[in-house]
Amino acid sequence: MKYGPDIASLAALIGDPARANILTALMGGGALTATELASEAGVTKQTASAHLAKLTEANFILPQKQGRHRYFKLADHQVAEVLESLMGLAAKRKPSRVRTGPKEPALRKARVCYDHLAGDLGVELFDSLYREAWLSSQDELPQLTQKGKAELIAFGIDVDTISKKRRPLCRSCLDWSVRRSHLAGSVGAALLDRFYALGWAKRVAGTRIVAFSSSGEDALRRQFKLG
């Protein structure tokens, strides 16, 4: 037998439908209780607890205690990026589950992927950052240029502070709905936080939707020269 990273065990953990639904529910970057996750997974609380124990043991999720309540969240951005990539692969390989209703177009337009912007607007933003030379490509990986650093500072982002984080500044993340990449990493997270701070957009409670106001979307398109 060949030895190496145990992909099979990790794939088996994600592959269970209930656990996949739990992980997907945590893609919004927030923390949820076992009861909330049981509802998302469509299982009993007891069954959900067993799934949560396995995911915690594998370091996919982290439990957090606040008062009498216990919450769970994704372990880190790396887990989120793997899940988003798998969603993109699943969407490409076979038909997606259809969810009817007004939330679906909004979810596809702009949503949070753990802590950065995904969806149509996220992909448009990523393309524009390359087009305007804020980003360059090195070994097929996005790199922040000197122009990009200067532009981010002018936009109100503390580049020196986010550069000190252990997380990469820029990463591409395959977008499941558009099937092209959006920007992840510290810069992607900082940009989304800045959009919130400027009042351009806000999270829709209980969903992953990032709702831009009309004026906010106009400002986004002007600032980053989106098409």
C-alpha positions as CSV (number, residue, x, y, z in Angstrom):
1,M,0.0,0.0,0.0
2,K,1.2,3.5,-0.8
3,Y,1.5,6.0,2.0
4,G,0.6,9.6,1.9
5,P,-2.1,12.1,3.0
6,D,-5.3,10.2,4.1
7,I,-7.6,11.7,1.4
8,A,-10.0,8.8,1.7
9,S,-10.9,9.3,5.3
10,L,-11.4,13.1,4.8
11,A,-13.5,12.5,1.7
12,A,-15.7,10.0,3.7
13,L,-16.3,12.5,6.4
14,I,-17.4,15.2,3.9
15,G,-19.3,12.7,1.8
16,D,-21.9,11.8,4.3
17,P,-25.0,13.9,3.3
18,A,-25.8,15.0,6.9
19,R,-22.2,16.1,7.5
20,A,-22.0,17.8,4.2
21,N,-25.1,19.8,5.0
22,I,-23.6,20.7,8.4
23,L,-20.4,22.0,6.8
24,T,-22.3,23.9,4.1
25,A,-24.4,25.6,6.8
26,L,-21.2,26.8,8.4
27,M,-19.9,28.3,5.2
28,G,-21.4,31.6,6.2
29,G,-18.5,32.0,8.7
30,G,-20.7,32.2,11.7
31,A,-21.2,29.8,14.7
32,L,-24.3,27.7,15.1
33,T,-25.7,25.4,17.8
34,A,-26.1,21.7,17.5
35,T,-29.9,22.2,17.4
36,E,-29.5,24.7,14.5
37,L,-27.2,22.3,12.7
38,A,-29.5,19.3,13.2
39,S,-32.2,21.3,11.5
40,E,-29.9,22.2,8.6
41,A,-28.8,18.6,8.3
42,G,-32.4,17.2,8.5
43,V,-31.5,14.8,11.4
44,T,-32.2,14.5,15.1
45,K,-30.1,16.4,17.6
46,Q,-28.7,13.1,18.9
47,T,-27.6,12.1,15.4
48,A,-26.2,15.6,14.7
49,S,-24.1,15.4,17.9
50,A,-22.5,12.2,16.7
51,H,-21.7,13.9,13.3
52,L,-20.3,17.0,15.1
53,A,-18.1,14.8,17.3
54,K,-16.5,13.2,14.2
55,L,-16.1,16.6,12.4
56,T,-14.5,18.0,15.6
57,E,-12.1,15.1,15.9
58,A,-11.0,15.6,12.3
59,N,-10.4,19.3,12.9
60,F,-13.0,20.3,10.3
61,I,-15.0,22.3,12.9
62,L,-14.2,23.9,16.3
63,P,-16.6,23.9,19.3
64,Q,-17.0,27.2,21.2
65,K,-18.7,27.6,24.6
66,Q,-20.5,30.8,25.5
67,G,-22.4,30.7,28.8
68,R,-24.7,27.7,28.7
69,H,-24.6,27.4,25.0
70,R,-22.2,25.5,22.8
71,Y,-21.5,26.6,19.2
72,F,-19.7,25.2,16.3
73,K,-17.9,26.9,13.4
74,L,-15.5,25.9,10.6
75,A,-12.0,25.3,11.8
76,D,-10.4,27.8,9.4
77,H,-10.5,29.4,6.0
78,Q,-8.7,26.4,4.4
79,V,-11.6,24.1,5.2
80,A,-14.0,26.7,3.7
81,E,-12.0,26.9,0.5
82,V,-11.9,23.1,0.1
83,L,-15.7,23.0,0.5
84,E,-16.3,25.8,-2.0
85,S,-14.1,24.0,-4.5
86,L,-16.0,20.8,-4.0
87,M,-19.3,22.6,-4.5
88,G,-17.9,23.9,-7.8
89,L,-16.8,20.4,-8.8
90,A,-20.2,19.0,-7.8
91,A,-22.0,21.6,-9.8
92,K,-19.9,20.9,-12.8
93,R,-20.1,17.1,-12.7
94,K,-23.8,16.6,-12.1
95,P,-27.1,18.6,-11.8
96,S,-27.4,20.7,-8.7
97,R,-30.2,20.5,-6.2
98,V,-32.7,23.1,-7.1
99,R,-34.0,25.5,-4.5
100,T,-36.9,27.6,-5.6
101,G,-37.8,31.0,-4.3
102,P,-36.3,34.5,-4.4
103,K,-33.2,33.7,-2.4
104,E,-31.6,31.7,-5.1
105,P,-30.8,34.6,-7.5
106,A,-29.6,36.7,-4.6
107,L,-27.4,33.9,-3.4
108,R,-25.9,33.5,-6.9
109,K,-25.3,37.3,-7.2
110,A,-23.4,37.9,-4.0
111,R,-22.8,35.7,-0.9
112,V,-20.2,35.1,1.7
113,C,-17.8,32.3,1.3
114,Y,-16.6,31.9,4.9
115,D,-15.3,35.5,5.1
116,H,-14.9,36.8,1.6
117,L,-17.2,37.7,-1.3
118,A,-18.4,35.0,-3.7
119,G,-21.0,34.9,-6.5
120,D,-21.3,36.9,-9.6
121,L,-20.0,40.1,-8.0
122,G,-17.1,38.3,-6.4
123,V,-16.0,36.9,-9.7
124,E,-16.4,40.2,-11.4
125,L,-14.3,41.9,-8.7
126,F,-11.6,39.3,-9.0
127,D,-11.4,39.7,-12.8
128,S,-11.3,43.5,-12.4
129,L,-8.4,43.3,-9.9
130,Y,-6.4,41.5,-12.5
131,R,-7.5,43.8,-15.3
132,E,-6.6,46.9,-13.4
133,A,-3.2,45.4,-12.3
134,W,-4.0,45.3,-8.5
135,L,-3.2,41.6,-8.9
136,S,-0.7,39.7,-11.0
137,S,-0.2,36.0,-11.4
138,Q,2.9,34.1,-10.3
139,D,2.9,30.3,-10.7
140,E,-0.8,30.6,-11.4
141,L,-1.4,32.1,-8.0
142,P,-2.7,35.7,-7.4
143,Q,-0.1,38.1,-6.1
144,L,-0.8,41.6,-4.7
145,T,1.1,44.2,-6.8
146,Q,2.6,47.5,-5.6
147,K,-0.2,49.3,-7.3
148,G,-2.7,47.0,-5.6
149,K,-1.2,47.6,-2.2
150,A,-1.3,51.4,-2.7
151,E,-4.9,51.2,-4.0
152,L,-6.0,49.1,-1.0
153,I,-4.4,51.5,1.4
154,A,-6.2,54.4,-0.3
155,F,-9.4,52.4,0.0
156,G,-9.0,52.2,3.8
157,I,-7.4,48.8,4.2
158,D,-4.5,48.3,6.6
159,V,-2.3,46.2,4.3
160,D,0.6,46.0,6.8
161,T,-1.6,44.5,9.5
162,I,-3.2,41.9,7.2
163,S,0.2,41.0,5.8
164,K,1.3,39.9,9.2
165,K,-1.3,37.2,9.4
166,R,-0.3,33.6,8.8
167,R,-3.0,33.4,6.2
168,P,-1.9,34.1,2.5
169,L,-2.7,37.6,1.3
170,C,-4.4,36.4,-1.9
171,R,-5.9,33.1,-2.9
172,S,-8.2,32.1,-5.7
173,C,-11.3,30.1,-4.7
174,L,-13.4,28.3,-7.2
175,D,-16.9,29.7,-7.1
176,W,-19.5,26.9,-7.1
177,S,-22.3,29.0,-8.9
178,V,-20.2,30.8,-11.5
179,R,-17.6,28.0,-11.8
180,R,-14.8,30.5,-12.0
181,S,-12.6,31.9,-9.3
182,H,-13.2,34.7,-6.8
183,L,-10.7,36.2,-4.4
184,A,-10.0,34.6,-1.0
185,G,-7.2,35.2,1.5
186,S,-6.6,38.1,3.8
187,V,-7.2,40.7,1.1
188,G,-10.6,39.1,0.1
189,A,-11.7,39.1,3.7
190,A,-10.5,42.7,4.2
191,L,-12.4,43.9,1.1
192,L,-15.7,42.4,2.2
193,D,-15.3,43.9,5.7
194,R,-14.6,47.2,4.1
195,F,-17.8,46.9,2.0
196,Y,-19.8,46.3,5.2
197,A,-18.1,49.2,7.0
198,L,-18.9,51.6,4.1
199,G,-22.5,50.5,4.2
200,W,-22.4,49.2,0.6
201,A,-23.7,45.8,1.6
202,K,-25.0,43.8,4.6
203,R,-25.5,40.1,5.4
204,V,-29.1,38.8,5.2
205,A,-29.9,37.2,8.5
206,G,-30.0,33.4,8.5
207,T,-28.5,33.1,5.0
208,R,-25.1,33.5,3.2
209,I,-26.5,36.3,1.0
210,V,-24.6,39.5,0.9
211,A,-27.2,42.2,-0.2
212,F,-25.7,45.3,-1.8
213,S,-27.9,48.4,-1.8
214,S,-28.4,50.0,-5.2
215,S,-26.0,52.9,-4.3
216,G,-23.6,50.4,-2.8
217,E,-23.4,48.3,-5.9
218,D,-23.0,51.4,-8.0
219,A,-20.1,52.5,-5.7
220,L,-18.5,49.0,-6.0
221,R,-18.7,49.1,-9.8
222,R,-17.2,52.7,-9.9
223,Q,-14.5,52.0,-7.4
224,F,-13.3,48.7,-9.0
225,K,-14.3,49.4,-12.6
226,L,-16.6,46.4,-12.9
227,G,-18.2,45.9,-16.2
